[in-house]
Amino acid sequence: MPEYVPFDHSNTLASDWYVGENAYKKFMDPRNGRSYYYLKIIGKRDSGRKDSVTIMAENLNIGKMVLGTEDQKDDKVIERYCYNNDTTKCDEFGGLYQWAEMMQLPSRCNTESCADLIEENHRGICPEGWRLMTYKDFYIAWHAESNDHGIEGVRSSYGFNGYNSTGLSLTGAGLRTDDGKFEDLKGGAYWFLPKEFEGMELTHAHSGFVASDGDYAPTKNDKDTKLRGSSVRCVKVGD
């Protein structure tokens, strides 16, 4: 068989005419030597106030692969799912993580409330100096000054039917379902937010979803079960 060639993530990035020449920088995660593209996006909050976010333009990919039929329950190591249990899919689309794993909280937090353990600027499994993406971060990126295409502006043009005028470069990484199956590769981008869903549904967390077609945009009140496996995006602290 031919030697596997690692996926070139520059293929998923935005063109210079949207984000500017040399807008993308690279960061190496010292934990596993993997490099990530990131950029600063200037946009606005839902209040209309101008703001910016420095965010990875790729999904995080770190951890020991576990089969989709298993829960991520070893609290001593970072665990990840790879779509269809194929590590080359992690290389291309990043890992998929249950909520407690993403948060680096005990696995029991997938089935009970751990609101008291959630910190401001929660790092989770992001590298040191980075934190988990919030809804506010996504909103700022979505409403980038360079974006005239709505939600299509956050989707990569690489297999995800978007303009990528924001530079965020979302790709259709799909998800791991509650019952251990994999679905929606190249059809949907899914992610959790570092916030539990309030009320009776302690097994749910706030989440986001963007499809490869249509114009549905995530809202503050979207939710998903914590046991699903979703992508992770990280934001640079202090920028």
N, C-alpha and C positions, 0 to 999 in steps of 0.2 A: 504494500500500500504506500502511496506517496506520503511524504512527511507533512504533518499538519503545520500550516502557516498561521500564526496568530492573527486575529482580526485587526484590521487597521481602522481605528475609531475616527480618524480624520475624515473617513467617508461619510460619517453621519452629521458632520458639522455644517454650520451655515456659511454661505458665501460672504466674501469680504464686503460686497456692496450693501449687505444688510447690517452687519455688526462692526465693520471697519477693519482695516488691515492690522494684523497682529493683535486682534482683540483676544484671541485665545492664548492662554498660558498653559503650562503643564506643571503638575505637582506629582511627586512620587511618594506613595505611601510606604514608609520605612518598615511597616509590619510584614509586607510580602513583596515589596519592590515593584508593585504595579503602578503605572503612571496614568493620570487622568487629565483630560482637558477641562479647563474651567474658564469662566469669563465674568466680567462685571456687566450687569444689565441695569440700565437706568430706566426706570418706569415710574409708576405711581401706585399709591395705596388705594383702597376702596373709598377712602375719604376724598380722593383727588389730589392729595399731597404728593409732591415729587419725592421719590426715594430710590434707592438702588440696592442690589443684592449681588454678591459675588458667589457664584454657584457652579457646581460641577456640571459639565455638559455630557456626562456619562453616568450610568448607574453604577453604584458601588459593587465591587466584586471581591469579596474576601470571605474566608472561612473554609471549614471542612465540609465537603459535600455529604449530605444525608439523602437517603431515598425519599421520594415524594410520599411514600406510604407511611413514613415515620414523622412524628412531631420533633421539633427542635428542642430537646429537653435536657441536653447536657449543658449545665450552667457554667461549666469550667472552660469551655472553648466556644468560639464563634462558629456557628453552623449555617450552611446555606443550602438551598435547593438550586439545582440546575435544570432547566426545562427538559422534560423527558429523560431526566437523570443523565444528561449528556454534558460533560464539562466544556465542550466547545461552545455550547449555547451560553454558558456563564461568561466565557471569553467575549462573545459577541454582544450579549444583552445584559450582562451583570447577573448577580445572584438574586434569588427570591427569598424573602425572610418573613417569618411570622412576627407579629407585633412585639412580643416580649423579647425576641431575639434582636430585632432592630433596636429596641430600647436598651438592650443589655441589662434587662431585669430578669429576676427569676422566672422560669417557665410557667410557674403557677399564675403569673400575671395575665396569661392568656384566658384564664377562666375565672378570675376574680379581680376586683379593683385593686390597683396599685397606685392610685392617684397621688398618694403621699410620697411616692418615690420619684415622681416626675419633676425634673429641675428646669429652671429657666435656661434657655440655650442648651437643651438636652443633647449631649454628645452621642449617646447610643454607640453604635458600631462604627461611627465615622472616625477618621484619623484624628490624632491630636491636633487641636487648632481649628477643627471643623465641627459642625453640629448638624442635627437633622433638619431637613426642610420643613417649614411650617406653611400653613395656608397663606399667611401674609407674604412669605417669600415667593410662593408660586404666583400669587396675584400680581406682585410687582413685576415679575418676569413676563407674565402673560400680557401685562399692559405696558410693555416696553415702548420707548419712544420710536423705535424702529419698526413697530408692528402695525401694519395696516390690514392684517388678515385674520383678526380675531383668534379663535382657538386654533385655527390651522397654522398660525404663526409660531406655536410652540412645538408642532410636530416636525420631525425630521423629514426631509425629502427623500431620505434613503429608506425605501420600503415602507414608509408610514404616511404617505399621501399628504405631506404638509409643505408649507413654504419655508418654515424655520426662520422667519424674519426676526424672531427674538434672539435666536442663537441657543435656546435651551436644548434643542435637539432630542426631544422625546422620541423613543423608539418603541415598537410593539413587543415588549418583553413577555407579555402574557402573565399568567398567574398560576399558582398552585392552589387547587381548590381544597375545601374543608375535608373532603374524603380522599385526598391524596392523589388526585389526577392533575394533569396540566392542560390548560386551555388558552386559546386566544392569542397564540404566538403571531406576531405581526398584525394582530387585530386590535390590541388594546394595551395601553400603558396604565399600570396600577401602582399605587403607593399608599402607605400608611402615613399618618401624621402623628407627632409625639403628644397625642391628647386622647384620653379616653372619652367614649360617648357617655354623656351624663344620663342619669335616670336608672331604669331597671336593667338596661342592657349592658351589664358589666363585661360581657364577652365581646363587645364591639368597641372599635376605636374609630376616630375620624380618619377619613381616607380621601383619595382622589382618583379620578379615572378620566382618561381621554381615549376616544376611539379613533380608529384609522379613517373613519368617514363620519359625516354628520357634523353638527356644530354644538353638541352638548359640551358644556363647560362645568368643571367642578364647582361646588358651592361649599360654604362653611359647614353645612350640616350633613354632608355625605358621610356614610359610615360603612364599615365592613366588619366581618367577624375576625377576631384577632388570630384565629388559627389558619387563615389563608396565608399564602406566600406571595409577597409583593416586592416590587423594586424599591431601592433606597437612593435618594439624592442627598448630597451634603452641601452645606453652606459654610463659607469661611467666616470664622468668628471675628468680630470687630470691624468688618467691612460693610 
